[in-house]
Amino acid sequence: MPLSAWLRYPAAWLRARRSGTPERPWIVPAAIGWLRRHVRSDWSVLELGSGRSTIWFARRAGRVVSFEDNEFWFNWTRERLAEKGLDADLRLAAVERLPAEVAAFEDGSFDLIVVDFLESPEVTRIDALRPACQKVRPGGRLLLDDSDRPGYGEAYELLEGWRERRFVGVKDEWSEACETAIFRRPGTRSGGGVA
């Protein structure tokens, strides 16, 4: 674990013990900081797995489409969005349907795709990542949370040629170090700017 992650560990540990979790994505804090600096108000975000992150992205991006398979989290997220007057296209779908749901979107239609859902024995994050690769705009990003898990090695093969940033640290309410990877698709955004 890098020194910066060790320096943030005591604060993360205290938040976990006090349940004083801020309303932000449940990913490595350094990755949240990176997203805070890069997500723009004209971005279109596809999120596989909703919750606190949906509210966080709805505050920052122009369009958020979020899939959730758990009814509790679907309802919780819908209520929080309504309370805060935020808009997101929240969809309830079984995990087994996620690869097909992602594949149905037009290629190159998202600036950021977040792959962070609870898997089933039939469908893993890699299964959803396969169609997601084509849905990221040139110059756009794909975030894979818990990218250090042994079963996710195939992601690096699927995303060969994409630039990659790995963030290691301790998530809120989690006492072990883990990794969040953000990949950048080669190319530039339509309109000439780099996303």
JOURVEN-V393826 format. One record per helix or strand of 3 or more residues. SS is the DSSP state (H for helix, E for strand). FROM is the first residue (numbers start at 1). TO is the last residue. Records with the same first field share a line. If there is no record, write none. Layout:
SS->FROM-TO  FROM-TO
This chain:
H->3-18  29-38  52-60  71-84  95-103  125-135  150-158
E->44-48  63-68  89-92  110-115  136-145  163-170  177-184
